[in-house]
């Protein structure tokens, strides 16, 4: 009898998931005719006015001047009236952590929450991110199995969330940033990921393992980090030969590599080894600027992370002394590096490190970038065209052009005139599905 009930429950669950996927497929098959008052088809170019965007089967199939009646496009077409709105490609965040948020309850949550609880929470954070207008993200570090399940569930239409490029667990050195810390020895043993490595050949193994189990991208930590509960600083931690081995192995298996890096030595070592992006880059120096330009690597500045940890360090008491000291020092220095990198012509891709900051507030990064001197036009490029290039999807994402995936958002007014408009996205379409209207 128990076996029969269990079998019935399993069948019911599978049927529900199948029906969800079927509904998503049917909705994507709808032809939409979007009447856009202003539309930024290609960030970096001037917006167009009074345009009709045709979306069918999740793909942009036409872009026409004027507002074309739906019945002239297709008999079953549905009009989406954005004639009084500013329309643009979906935003992309190249650095998030969807499995949690920094706060005073983190220690107790590690002990009390099951893996299933954490996955449910990540589903909630993913939906908040999508509703904020971010249709694609790189999830750079977390429990691998949960990360891949969330990514795949969204891709299959079972869940609502942004398209996810998932790293899973970090490839990091023992005791370095990206390894577990702040627990009893028994718990440290229990929670140490199998992608923690020592020496070039062990780091080759760790990289191959991450890819074997589902990593879309490899995340490494070439320097120490602010939120490691240790006094190991923010200098270089992965050795040059370890960095080269990880990056060469990942590239050989078709994966890009993102490196968390604060100190100049770690930034430069990762750049010399051929890394694809530097996350944070807090203390990049003149050599770093040259290497960025020589290699074509992107900087993902994550100004929100710096702003968040400084405020928490000054206004709360849950951080350990080691974390608080690093937060105030590093967080306060990130803006100056960003200004220098931007003014020097380094390629920049948008990223927040959400999970340190609150999920769903991802657009605040744009405000910080603007306050640091970046133009609204360049900010929008970082979150669309540049982000698509960084993840190797320029052929399908980043602009509103015929043949591309229909990731489209809208707001009342132009963020080119007031970047804060990105904070109040009113309409979100992802892969041709309306998720916010």
N, C-alpha and C positions, 0 to 999 in steps of 0.2 A: 504493500500500500504506500509506504514512504517513498519507494522508488518511483511509483506511478505519479505521486504528487510532485516529486522533484522534477520528473520528466515533463509534466504538464506545465510547471512554472517556467522551466527552461524554454519550452516551446512558445509560451506566451510572451516571454521576454524577447525572443528572437523575432516573433511576429511583430511586436511593437517597434523594434528597431528597423525591421524591413519596411513597415508602413511609413515610419518617419522618413526614411531614405526615399521612398516612393513619392511622398508628398513633396519633398525638396526637389526631386527631379521634375515633377509636374510643374511646380512653380517656376523653376528655371526655364522651362520650355515656353513660358508666356512671352509674348512680344510686347515690349514696353516702348512707348514714344515719350521721351522726356523733352518738355519745352523748357529750355534754360535761358533765363534772362541774361546772365553773363556766364561764360564757361571758359575756364582755363584749361584748354585742351592739352597744351604742352607747357608745363612750368618752365619759366625762362623766356617765354614768348608772351606777347600781349593777349589778354583775354578777348574772346569774341562775344558778340551780343546777339540776342534773339536767334538761338540755334535749336535745331531738333536733333536729338541723339536717339538712334534706334538701337534697341537691345533685344536680341533674340538668342535663346538657348544659352544665356549667360555671357554672350559675346557682343561687343559693339559692332553692328553691321552697317551703320550709316551715320554720317554727320552732315546735316543739311542746313543751309541758311534759311531763316524765317521759321515760323511755327507751322509745321505741316500737320494737317488733320490726321488723326489716327486711322480713319477708314481709307485714307489714301496710301497707307503703309501696309496694313493687313486687316482683314475682316475682324479678327479677334483681338486687335491691339488695344492696349490700355494706356491712356494718357496719364503722365505724371506731370502735374503743373508746378514747375519750378521757375515760372516766368518772372517772379519777383525775387529770385534767389541768385546767389553766386555758387556755381557748380565747378567741381574740380575732381581730380583723381583721388581715390582713397589714400589716406595717409599711411605711412609705414614707420614702425618703431623698431630699430635694429638692436635694441638691448632691453629686454624685459626678463622678469623672473615671475612666472604666473602662479607659482605654488605658495606664495606667502606675501606678507607685508611686514616691514620692520616695525617692531613695537615692543612694549614692556612684557607682553605675554608670550614672547617667542620661546623662552626656555620651557615653560609649562606646556605649551602646545607640542613641542618636540616629544614630550613624554606622554601626553594624554591623547593626541590625535592619531588615529590609525591611518594607514596609507589610503584607505578608501575615503576617510574624512578629508584628507589633504587633496585628493583628486576632486572631490565635490567642491571644495573651496576654490580650486584652480579653475573649474568650470565657471564659477561665479565671477572670478576676476577676468577670465577671458571674455565673457559677455560684456562686462563693463568697458573693457578696452575697445571692443567692436562698436559699442554704442557711442563711444567718444569719437568715432570716425577713423579708427585705425584698423584697416582691413588686412594688413599683413604685419607680422612681427617675427623677430628672432628671439626665441626663448633660450637664453644663454646660461643654463646651469640649473639643475634640480634633479630630483629623483628621476632616473632615466625611464623606467617603466611607465610611470605616471605621465611624464612629458610626452612620450610617444603615443600613449593611449588617448590623451587629450588631442594631440595633433591629428591622429587618425580618425577619431570620432567626429571632429569638426569637418575634416575633409570628406567624410562619408555622408554628412548631412544629419547626423544624429544629434549634434549639439550646435549652438550658435556661438561663434567666436571668430577671431581673425585667422587667416591662413598662417600656419606656424612653421617656421624653420627651427627645428629643435636640436639642441646640443646634447641633452641628457646630462650625465655627470661630467664634471670637469676632468680634464687630463692635467693633473697637478702633482707636485713633488710632495713627498712625505713631510708633514709639518708645515708646509707652505700654505699660502692663501689658496683656497679651493679644497683643501683637506678639512676634515671635521675638527672642531676644537671646543673648548669650554665645557667638556663633559668629564665624567669619571672615566678611568682607564677602561673599565669593562664596556662602557657605552661607546667609547672611542673605537675599540676593536669591532664592536657590532655594526657601527655606522660608517666605517671607512669604505669608500667605494673601491671597486676593483680597477678603476682607472687611475688610481694614485700610483705613482711610479718613481723609480730612482735609477738614473743612468740612461744613456741613449737607447739601449736595446730594450730595456724594460718599458721605456716611454713609447717605443715603437709598438710593443705588444699592447699597451694600454690604448693607443690610438686605433689599432686594428680591432680591438675588442669593442670600443665605443661604436665604431662603424658597423661591425657585425650585428650589434644589438639594435641598431636603428638610427644612429646619429646622422643628421643632415649636414651638420657642421661640427667642427671640433673647437671647443673652448679651452684655451690654456690660460695659465696665470703666471706670467713671466716675472712678476714682482709681488711683493707683499700687498696686503689690502687693508683698508680702513676697518672693515667689520670683522676681521679675524680677531678672536678674543685672545690674542697673544701680543707680546711686546717684540715681535720679530721685525717690525718696521715695514717700510714700503719700498725697500731696495730690491735689486734683482735677486730672484730665488731659483728660477730654472736656469741651468747652465746653458752656455751657448750650444754645446753638442746635443743636449736634450731638446732644445728648441728646434734645431735643424732637423733632428730625427723625426720629431712629431710632425713638423710642417711638410717635410718631404714625403713622409708616409701618407699623410692625409691627402696631399695633392695627387699622389700616385693612385689613390683610391677614389679620386673625383670629389673630394671634399675641401671646402675652404676652411681657413683657420682664423679665429678671432682671439686676440690676446688681451686680457686684462693687464694693464701696465700703468704704473704711476711714475716711478723713477726713470730718469733719462737712460741709465745704463740698460735697464730691462726693455724699455721702448726700442732703443737702438739695436739691441741684440735680436729682438723679435723681427724688426724690420730687415736687418741684414739676412736673417734666416728665411725671409720671403713670406712673412705673415700677410694676410689679406686685409685685416683691420686691427687697429689699436683702440681698445676701449678705455676711456677716461683720458689717458695721456697727460696727466696732471703736470709733469715736470719736463716736458719735451724741450730740448735745447736746439741750438743752431744745427748741430749734426742731425738731429731728429727731423728737422724741417727738410734738409737736403735728402735724407733717406726716404721720407714720405714722397717727395717729388720724383726721385729716381725710380722707386718701386711701384708707384701708383697706388699704394695702400691708402685706405680710408682712415680718417679719425672719426670715432664715434664719441662725442665729448661728454654726454651724460651730465649736463650741468644741474639737472634736477637732483641727482644723487648728492652732489656736493652741497647744494642749497639745503636739502633735507637734513643731512647729517649734522651740519653746523647748527641748524635750529634745534634739533633734538638734543645735541650735546649741551647747548646753552640753556635749554628750557625744560629738560626732563632729568630724571636721576636714575634711569634704568641701564644706561651704558656703563660698562666697566671703565676704570681709569685708563686702561690701555687704548680702548676704542675711542673714548672721549677725546683724548689728546690727539690721536690721529685725525679724528673727524674735524676738529677745529682747524688743525694745520692744513690738511690736504684739501678739505672742502672749501676753505677760504682762498686757496691758490688756483683753483681750477679755471676761474673766469679769465685770469691774466693769460694763461696758456692758450685758452680758446681764442682770445683776441689775436694773439701773436700768430697762431696757426692759420686763422682765417685771413688775416692781412697778408700772410706770406703765400697764399694760394694753395694751401693743403686741401686735398679733396675731403669733404666732410659729409657724413651720412647721419641722419637724425637718430638719436637714441636717448632714452631717459633713465635706464636702470630701474624702471618701475618694479616695485617689490621692495626697493629701498623707500621710494616715494609711493603714494597711494595709486593703485590701479584706477584707470578711468580719468586721471588728471594729466594724461600724457602730453596734452597740448601746452601745458605750462612751460615745457622745455622751449617751445617757440618764443614765448615771452622773454625767457631768460636769454636766449640767443639774440633777440632783438635788443634787449637792454645792454648787451655786451657789444653791440655795434654791427650785427649782421642785418642786411636788408631783408624786408619781407619776401622779396622775390627769391633771394638766395636761400632763405629758410625753407620755402616751399619746395625748392629744387632738392634740398637735402632729404626731405621727407617723401619724395616721389621718385624723380628721375635718378638721383644718386643712390637711393636705397635699392631701387630695382636693379641698378647696375651691380651693386655690392653683392646681392644674392643671385646674380646671374639670370635675372628674369626680365631684362629690358625688352625682350620681344613680346612679352605678354602683360606686363604691369608698368605702372608709373606715369602713364599718359592716357588721355581719352582719344583714341585713334581707332579707326576701323581695323578689326581683326584682334583687338586686345580684349582681355577679360574685363567685364563690366564691374569694376570697383569704382563707385562714384559716390561722392558726398556733396552736401549742399549746406549753406548757411545763409543768414539774412543778407549780410553785406560782405564786401570784398576784404579778405585778410591782407591783400596787397596795400590797402589803405589803413587797416587797423588789424594788426596780427592777433589781437585778442578775440577776433571773430572765430578763430579756431577752437576757442573754449566752449562755443555753443553751436556745435554741429546739429542741424535739425533733421537731416535726411541721410540715411546710409543704405547703399546698395552694395552687396558683395557677391561677386560671381553671378550677377543678374538677379539675385534675390533681394527684395526689399526687407531690411531688418529694422529700420527705423524710419518712420514717416510722420 
